[in-house]
Every structure is written in structure tokens, then in C-alpha cells.
Amino acid sequence: MLAPRTSWTQSAGTASDRLNFQFEDRNLFRALCGVADAGVADLEKLLEVRLIPRGHAFLIQSDSNDRADFAVEFFQAISDQYRKNGAHPPEFFDTRYLFERMKRRHDLKLAGSAEAPIETIYTAYNGRPVQTRTHRQFEYVQSILHNAVTLCLGPAGTGKTFLSIAAACRQLQIGEQERLIITRPAVEAGESLGFLPGDLAQKVEPYLRPLYDALYECLGYEKVNDLLTARKIEIAPLAYMRGRTLNDSIILLDEGQNCTLPQLKMFLTRLGRNSKMVLSGDVTQIDLPAGRSGLSRCVRLLRSIEGIGVVEFQNEDIIRHPLVEKIVRAFELLNDEAGG
């Protein structure tokens, strides 16, 4: 398969340069152009260049060579992603997120800042590598691997849950830990799960759905079920953990902002021999009555203790759809106005 071809040509009658990017797959090119070339205008707005479709190529026109070069890099990245996704159309991957990630990397390069280190944490069952994407994500994974306890704060979409699951799967795979225990406070049920139908796992399953989703993405549905049956992965609702000592395990507590300080103390003191704990939460999404959440106080109490890592994600670490970061910022502004 031939690689995409690029070539510089000088535009007649104008001082601006034109760069030609030819796509190796005509279906990808047509998908990007859209019906009646409607997608071209969206790409022009995104990249701040003029695009002229010709054959299976874009003629890229811009007064800035930097923007034109960036457009070429972007189209190359789309082509690479297209191949990785088995020639699925661009709807199967987030082109806007790809743009935001590349733009951030480009801006860091221009500013002379170091690019975020990329580490492959785990290779999923389908062969897809799970990698860190920001400096704080890298620090988070390093903390999980090298500290007995990791406390993580951060807004939605920063990878708190998924990265901890991927790191836990890695620990199981290489034999560092024997079990993965996952827990989450069932706030909506007031920690009283008895009235729900089914066994313990079925009662708490709705509250642990995000963790299940991450497990399925890393291990696959069948492997997760096999490990659940073998008790290598265990469902342990927070209300049922009192009195246990958890040895040779990696224990994850999600949605820690919905725990009181006594609950967090109870959880953290379950730590046994050769075990690790990861406690994560978002203090902007507290569902408890005002003043009852203990997460921030817990972090302040334990921050200086050796063997406990603290990672605090910021809005720029959000890796979901680019709109998520804007939504988070909008709500923060609303909270600031209410506080003022």
C-alpha cells in the first residue's frame, strides 16, 4: 500500500503557498469531504486553512506555512487512525479529539515545553494499547505502580477510572497481584443494598457499571467473567468491606468524593501485605449532603506520608470529547459566580 504523498506547489498570482495531500484511500477522502463537500467547510474552520478537493487529494492553501504543515500532519494522523480502525469511516473515531491532541502537542513544541511522556500501560484483549496521554496521567500510573496507596483527584474525563483499571490489569497479568478488588459507594441506595434483587454482585452492579465497562474494554467480556468466577476479580461494596484485611490485592475505590471521612479511613485501613490501593474522586461531583464528603480532608491528612502518592488532574488533562473540557469550565464558572 502506498503512503500518502505530499508536495509543495506555488499558487499562481498569490504569495501564499499550497500543499497537496493525497489520500491513499478514496473512501476516507469521500467521508471527510461529506455530502456535496459539506465536510470541507468544517475542516477549513478547524484547521484555519483553505482546502480545495481535487481527485483524492486536498490542495491546502494558507498564508501560514505552519498552519499548512499542521494540516498535513493532521491528515496523515487521520489516515493512520483509519488504518488502525480497520478502514472504518471517521465516525468510528473522534477526529476533533485527534485535532485537539495534536494541537496541544504542537503548541507545547512551539513553546519549547516537553511533550507528555507516552507509556503503554497495558495491551487490551483486542490488541489496542492503553497509553498515557498527559504528564499527569503518566504520574498517576507511575504512582500506582510504585506506591502502596495512590490518591487521585480530578474532573470528569481525565482517565481516573480507566487508567487505574488498566494498571490493575497489568498487575494481574504480570503476577504482581493475585486479585483485583473494586468498590464504589452506593450513595443513591444509602449503602443499604438489601432491598435490591439478586446476589451481592447483582445488587451493586449498577453502581459499578463504569468499572465493568473499563474491565470489558481491557480484558474482554469472557475473560472478565472467567476472572469473576475464579475470584481473581471481586466485587466488594464499600459497606461490606469492614473487618477485612486485603492481602496480595490491588484495590480500587471509585467515586471517593461520595465517602465520608470515617468510610475512607475504614477503606484505607483494609490494606494488607503486598497490596496496593487507588482512591479516586472528583470533589465537584459530591452527591452527599454538604460537608459530609471526606475526600479533600483525607488528601490533606495523608499527602505528606511516604508511600502515598497524590495526583491532582486539571481541566487540561480531560481526554474525552473536547466539549467535556468546555462543559467542566462552564460549570466551574457558574460555581464561582454563585460563590461570589
N, C-alpha and C positions, 0 to 999 in steps of 0.2 A: 504494500500500500504506500503510495507516495505521500510525503509530508506536505503540509500546506506551503505554498510558495508565496514569497513576498518580494516586491521590487519597488524601488523608488522611480517615479517619473515626474518630470517638471510640468506643472499645469501651464498651458499657454495663456498669456495675457494676464497673469496674476502672479504676485510674489509668493503665494502660498505653495507649499509642497503637497503632493499627493502620493499616497502609499497604497499599493494594491495588495489586498489579502485574498488569496484564492482558497476556497474550502475544498477539501478532498471529498466531502460527502454532499451531494446536491440536496438530499433530503434535509440535512441540518440547515443548509443555506436557505431553503424554502421556508423552513419552520421559523427561522429568525426573521425573515422578511415579512412573514404573515400574509394574510389575505389582502390582495391589492396593495402590497408593500406597506401595510399599516404598521408593522413592527419596526420598520426602518426609522420612522419618526421617534419612536420610543428609544431606540438605540442611540440616535443622534442626540437626544436630550440627555441621556445617561452619560455618554462619552464626551459630549460637548465638541463634536466634530460633524462634518457633513459627510454622509455616506451615499455613494452612487452605486446601485446594484448593476453589475454587468456580468452576464454569464452566470458563473457560480462564484463570483468574487465581489468584494466591496472595494470601490475606489474611495479612499479616505482622504478628505481634504480638511486642512486646518492651518491656521496661521501659526500654530504652536507645534513644533516638531515633537515636543514632549507629549502632548495630548495624542498626536497621531501614533507615536511609538507605543503609548499605553493602549490605544485601541487595538493595535496589532497583538500585543501581549494578551489582551482580553479575549480576542477571537481565538488565539492559539489555546488559551486555557479552556474556552468553551469546547473547542474541538477535542482536546484531551479528555475533558469530562464526558463528552458524548461517547467516546470510545469506551471509557471505563464503565459507563452505564449500559453497555451492550447495544449501542446505537438507538437508544430510546430518545424521543424528542425532548427538547429543552424543558418542557413542562415537568419532566421527571427529576430535574434538579433545579436548584434555585439560582438562576443567572444573576439576580440582583444581589444575593448574598455573595456570590463569587466576585462580583464587581466590588462590593464593599470591602471584602477581604483583600483583594488586590490593591485597591486604592489606599487602604491603611498601610499595607506593606510598602507601597510606592512612596507615600508621604514620609514614612519613617526613614526610607533610604535618602530622600531629599534633605531631611532634617539631620542626617548623619547619625540617627539613632540605630541601635542594634535591632535586628529583626527578631521576632519572638522565636525562641527555640522550638523546634518540632520534635516531639518524641512519639514513637509508636508505642502506645501503652499495651495494646492487645490487638490481635488479628481476629476479627469476628468469624463466625462459622461459615459465612459466605465469602471469606477472603478479603473483606474490606478492612483496611487498617483503621484503628481508632487512634487518633493523634491529637496532641495538644495544639492549640491554635494561638494562644496568647501567653505572655510571660507569666501571668498569674495562674493560668491553667497548668503550666509547666511546674510552677512552685507547688501547686496543690497536689499534683501527682507525686512529686518528689517527697513532699511531706507525708503522704500516705505510705509511701514505700519505706521511709526511713524513721518515722516517728511512731511511737506506740499509740498516740492519740492525735488526731487532727480535728481542729475546729474550723469550720468554714462558714463565712457569712457572704451573702451576695444576692443581687436581684435575680428575678426570673430570667432564664435563658442563658446563664453563664456556664452551664455544664456541671453544676454541683453534683447532681444525682447521677448523671450518666457516666461522668469520669470516675466517680467512686465505685460504681458497678464494674466498669471496665478494669480498674485497678484491682478490684476484688477477684474478678475472673482470672486475671493474670496470676494473682497469688495462689489461687486454687490450681491453676494449670501447672505451675512450676513446683508445686508441693510445699510452698512456704506456709500455707494454712490448710487445715483439714476441712473447715466448714465456713460457709458464708451465712451469717445471720442478719436478717434485715428487719427493721422495725420502724414504725411511724405512729405518732399519736393519733388515735381515732377521736378527734375533738368533737365532730358532729354527733357522735354517739355517747359523748361524755365518758369515754373509756369503759362504758358498760355495754359489752357486745353480746350478752347472753340472749337478748330477745331476737337477734338476727338468726335466720335459718342456717342449717348446715353445721359442719365441723368447724374447728378453730380457724383453719386456713380459709374456709369459705366465708366466715364471718368478717375477717379482717381484710379479705382480698380487695374490696372496693377502695379501701384507704391506701393500699399498697400497689394499686394499678400502675402508677408511673415507674415503680421499681420493677414490676413484672415486664413492662414494655421495654425497659433498658436491658433486662436479662434476656428477653427473647431476641433483641437486636444483636446482642453479643454472642449468645450461645445457641440460639435456635430453639424452637418450641419443644422438640422432642428431647433435646439434651437437658433443658431446664426441668422438664417433668421427670426425667431419669434421676437427676440430682436431688429433686424434691423427695422422690420415693426412697432414695438411698440416704436421706437425711444429711446430704452434703450441703444442701441449701435448706435453711429452716425459716419458717415464718414465726416470728416471736413478737407479738403485740407488746407495746410498752407496758401495758397494765399487767401483763403476765410474766414480766422479767424479774420481779422482785425475788430475792433469795438465791438467785442463780450465780454460779461462777463459770465464766465462759473461757475455756482454755483452747489453745490451738485454733483460734477462730478470727475471722475478720468481721466486725460487727458494724453495721451501718444504721445510723439514725437519721432519717429524712424529716423535713418539716420541723426542725428543732425549735423554731420560734413559737410553736404551739405547745411547748412543755414549760411547766413551772420549774423554779429552781430546785425544789426537792425532787422532782421527777428526773431532772438532769443529773443530780447527784446520785440518785439511785441507779441510773443507766451507767454512768461513768465508773461507778464502783463495782460493776459486774466484771471488769477487766481481769482476765486470768493470765496464766503463763503463756508466753509466746503468742499473744493475741494483739490485735490492732483494733482501734475504734476510729470511726469517722462520724462526726456530728456536724450536720449542715442545716442551714436555715436562712430565711430572709426576714429580717426584722420589719420590713414594710408590709408583710402579709400575715400579721398576727390575727388569729381568729378567737383568741382568748379575751376575756374581759380586761379592760385597761389595767395595766400594772401587774398582771399575773405572769406574763412571759418572763422566763428566767434566762433566755439565751444571751442577751447582751451582758448581764451581770456575770454569767458563767464565764464568758470570754475574758472579761476584765479580771476576774479572780485567778484564772489559770494561765493567762498569757505568758507570764514570766517563768513558768515551771519548765525545767529541762525535760525534753522528751515529749512535750506537747507543742505541736505546730499550729499556728493560727494564720489563715489565709483569708483576706477580705477582697472579694471581687468588686469591681466597679462597673459602671454602665458600659464602658468601652470594652468590657470582656464579654458582652452579650453576643452569642453566636447563633441565635435563632434568626428568623426573618428580620431584615433591617428595621422594619416597623416596630418590632418589640422594643428596641432601644428608645425610639421616639415616644412610644406609649409610656414606658417607665419614666422618662424625663418629664412628660406632661403631667403624670400623677404626682411626681415629686414637686413640681411647681405648684400644683394645686394644694398639696400639703403645706408648702412653705407659705402660701397666701393665707391659708386657714390659721397657721400658727402666728402669722403677723397680725 
